[in-house]
Amino acid sequence: MYGPSTGARDPDGPSYRMYVPDPGAQRGYVNDPTLHGLLKEQRRTKDLEARKQLIAAFQRYVAESSTTWYTISAMMTGPGSRM
């Protein structure tokens, strides 16, 4: 498990950096055409509900096919927080 990686509110940026085979930006060492296709398609989709479905499909595919998962949410603590 790798994380936390970002404080982003949109899953596109962190997911793209982890799963798209761009040698200059990719940190996940993944080259899966299915993941790349889902991420590219959700970037092109303007309909919010359709985009949510594509992101959910991407997340399901990663969960079912990957041995390493990259979290998208950052854990942030502040004064008075207990662990």
N, C-alpha and C positions, 0 to 999 in steps of 0.2 A: 504494500500500500504506500502510496506517495501522497503527501499532503502536509500541511495546507499549501495550496499553490497561488491562491488569489483571493481578493475580496470582491471579484466581479459579480454583478447581479445577472448578467446575461451569460448563459453557458457556452456561447459561440467561441469567444476568444480563448479561454482555457482549453476547451475541447479541441479546437483547431490546432493549437500549439502542441498538444499531446499526441494527436492522432493523424495529422495530415503529413504525408511524406515530403516535407520541404526541408532539405538539409540545413538551411540557414536558421530555421525557427523551431523545428521539431525537437521536443525533449523526451518523447515517449518511446522512441526507437520502434515505432510501429509502421508497418506498410501493409495495410489491409484495404483493398479496393472497395469493399462494402462500406467500411467506416468512412472512407474518403468520400464516397458517393453520397452517403446520408448527410454528411456535414456540408458538402457543396450544395446539395438540394435545399437544405434548410436555410442556407444563406440566400438563395434565390427566391424563396417563398415569401410572398408579402402577406398572405392570409395568416393571422396569428394562430388560429386553431390548427391549421394544417402544419404550421411550423412546430407547434407544441407536440403534435403527433410524430413528426419526424425526429424531434429531439428525444422523445420517449422511445422510439424505435431504435435510435442510436444507443441509448442507455441500456436497453434490453440486450441488444447485440453485444455490447461490451461486457455486460454481466455474464452472459452465457458463453462467450467465446474467449475471454481473456484470462490470463493467469495473473495479470497485474492490473489493478484498478487505480485510476488517478482521481482523487477527489477534487471537486470544484469549489467547495466552500471552505473558507478560511475559519479557523477557530481564533477568536479574539478574546482576550481577558483584560480586565481592568482592575482598578483598585477595589478591594473588598471581595473579589471573586474567589471562590474556593474550589479547589480541585480535588 
